[in-house]
Amino acid sequence: MAFGRIGNARLFGLPGNPVAVLVTFYQFVQDALLKLMGVSPLPQANLFDAVCTESLRKQAGRVEYLRGRLDRSEGQIRVATAGAQGSGVLRSMSEADCFIVLPEDCTGVQAGDLVKVQAFDGLI
Protein backbone atom coordinates (compact mmCIF):
# COMPACT_ATOMS: atom_id res chain seq x y z
CA MET A 1 0.00 0.00 0.00
CA ALA A 2 1.21 3.51 -0.75
CA PHE A 3 -0.06 6.94 0.18
CA GLY A 4 1.03 10.25 -1.22
CA ARG A 5 0.09 13.58 -2.63
CA ILE A 6 0.28 14.92 -6.17
CA GLY A 7 -0.37 18.64 -6.01
CA ASN A 8 -3.58 18.99 -4.01
CA ALA A 9 -4.75 15.43 -4.74
CA ARG A 10 -4.29 12.52 -2.33
CA LEU A 11 -3.16 9.20 -3.80
CA PHE A 12 -3.78 5.73 -2.37
CA GLY A 13 -1.90 2.90 -4.08
CA LEU A 14 -3.64 -0.42 -3.45
CA PRO A 15 -2.52 -4.01 -4.16
CA GLY A 16 -3.27 -5.62 -7.51
CA ASN A 17 -5.43 -8.57 -6.46
CA PRO A 18 -9.15 -7.79 -6.09
CA VAL A 19 -9.66 -9.20 -2.58
CA ALA A 20 -6.41 -7.65 -1.33
CA VAL A 21 -7.72 -4.30 -2.59
CA LEU A 22 -10.99 -4.70 -0.68
CA VAL A 23 -9.28 -5.74 2.56
CA THR A 24 -6.72 -2.92 2.33
CA PHE A 25 -9.42 -0.37 1.55
CA TYR A 26 -11.59 -1.35 4.52
CA GLN A 27 -8.71 -1.70 6.99
CA PHE A 28 -6.75 1.46 6.05
CA VAL A 29 -8.09 3.71 3.31
CA GLN A 30 -11.67 4.11 4.57
CA ASP A 31 -10.51 5.66 7.87
CA ALA A 32 -8.02 7.91 6.04
CA LEU A 33 -10.78 9.20 3.76
CA LEU A 34 -13.11 9.80 6.71
CA LYS A 35 -10.35 11.73 8.50
CA LEU A 36 -9.67 13.82 5.37
CA MET A 37 -13.42 14.58 5.28
CA GLY A 38 -13.23 15.87 8.85
CA VAL A 39 -15.07 13.02 10.55
CA SER A 40 -14.16 12.97 14.23
CA PRO A 41 -14.06 10.78 16.14
CA LEU A 42 -13.54 7.97 13.65
CA PRO A 43 -15.96 5.05 14.03
CA GLN A 44 -14.52 2.08 15.91
CA ALA A 45 -14.15 -1.26 14.14
CA ASN A 46 -17.08 -3.58 14.81
CA LEU A 47 -14.97 -6.41 16.32
CA PHE A 48 -16.47 -9.18 18.45
CA ASP A 49 -15.80 -12.79 19.40
CA ALA A 50 -17.26 -15.78 17.57
CA VAL A 51 -16.71 -19.51 17.83
CA CYS A 52 -14.74 -20.74 14.83
CA THR A 53 -16.35 -23.88 13.38
CA GLU A 54 -13.25 -25.13 11.59
CA SER A 55 -9.50 -25.37 12.10
CA LEU A 56 -7.50 -22.59 10.44
CA ARG A 57 -3.74 -22.44 9.90
CA LYS A 58 -1.54 -19.45 9.21
CA GLN A 59 2.05 -18.37 9.61
CA ALA A 60 2.92 -15.91 12.35
CA GLY A 61 4.24 -12.51 11.33
CA ARG A 62 1.24 -10.66 9.92
CA VAL A 63 -2.43 -10.08 10.61
CA GLU A 64 -4.70 -12.02 8.25
CA TYR A 65 -8.27 -11.16 7.31
CA LEU A 66 -10.16 -14.24 6.13
CA ARG A 67 -13.55 -13.94 4.48
CA GLY A 68 -16.17 -15.50 6.73
CA ARG A 69 -19.85 -16.30 7.17
CA LEU A 70 -21.55 -15.68 10.49
CA ASP A 71 -24.17 -17.99 12.00
CA ARG A 72 -26.14 -16.41 14.85
CA SER A 73 -28.53 -19.30 15.46
CA GLU A 74 -29.11 -21.22 18.69
CA GLY A 75 -28.00 -18.31 20.90
CA GLN A 76 -24.35 -18.51 19.89
CA ILE A 77 -22.29 -16.61 17.32
CA ARG A 78 -20.29 -18.96 15.10
CA VAL A 79 -18.13 -18.26 12.06
CA ALA A 80 -16.72 -20.32 9.20
CA THR A 81 -14.67 -19.32 6.19
CA ALA A 82 -16.66 -18.39 3.09
CA GLY A 83 -14.75 -20.68 0.74
CA ALA A 84 -11.38 -20.36 -0.97
CA GLN A 85 -9.23 -17.58 0.51
CA GLY A 86 -6.87 -16.73 -2.37
CA SER A 87 -6.40 -12.99 -2.96
CA GLY A 88 -7.83 -13.30 -6.47
CA VAL A 89 -10.94 -15.28 -5.45
CA LEU A 90 -13.91 -12.91 -5.53
CA ARG A 91 -16.61 -15.52 -4.95
CA SER A 92 -15.73 -15.94 -1.26
CA MET A 93 -15.78 -12.15 -0.84
CA SER A 94 -19.24 -11.93 -2.39
CA GLU A 95 -20.51 -14.69 -0.09
CA ALA A 96 -18.88 -13.31 3.07
CA ASP A 97 -20.52 -11.14 5.71
CA CYS A 98 -17.43 -10.63 7.89
CA PHE A 99 -13.67 -10.81 8.18
CA ILE A 100 -12.15 -13.39 10.53
CA VAL A 101 -9.22 -11.47 12.04
CA LEU A 102 -6.21 -13.62 12.93
CA PRO A 103 -3.59 -11.61 14.84
CA GLU A 104 0.09 -11.36 13.94
CA ASP A 105 1.29 -13.88 16.54
CA CYS A 106 -1.39 -16.47 15.72
CA THR A 107 -0.30 -19.69 13.99
CA GLY A 108 -3.79 -21.11 13.73
CA VAL A 109 -6.98 -21.94 15.58
CA GLN A 110 -8.85 -25.15 16.27
CA ALA A 111 -12.55 -25.72 15.70
CA GLY A 112 -14.32 -24.41 18.80
CA ASP A 113 -11.78 -21.65 19.54
CA LEU A 114 -12.90 -18.03 19.87
CA VAL A 115 -11.73 -15.70 17.11
CA LYS A 116 -12.17 -11.98 16.51
CA VAL A 117 -14.64 -11.14 13.76
CA GLN A 118 -15.26 -7.84 11.95
CA ALA A 119 -18.81 -7.80 10.60
CA PHE A 120 -19.51 -6.01 7.34
CA ASP A 121 -22.59 -4.34 8.89
CA GLY A 122 -21.99 -0.67 8.19
CA LEU A 123 -18.62 -1.47 6.60
CA ILE A 124 -19.76 -2.25 3.07
Beta strands, then each sheet from edge to edge (+ up, - down):
strand 1: 2-6
strand 2: 9-13
strand 3: 47-52
strand 4: 56-57
strand 5: 64-71
strand 6: 78-81
strand 7: 98-102
strand 8: 108-109
strand 9: 114-119
sheet 1: 1+ 2-
sheet 2: 3+ 6+ 5- 7+ 9- 3+
sheet 3: 4+ 8-
end
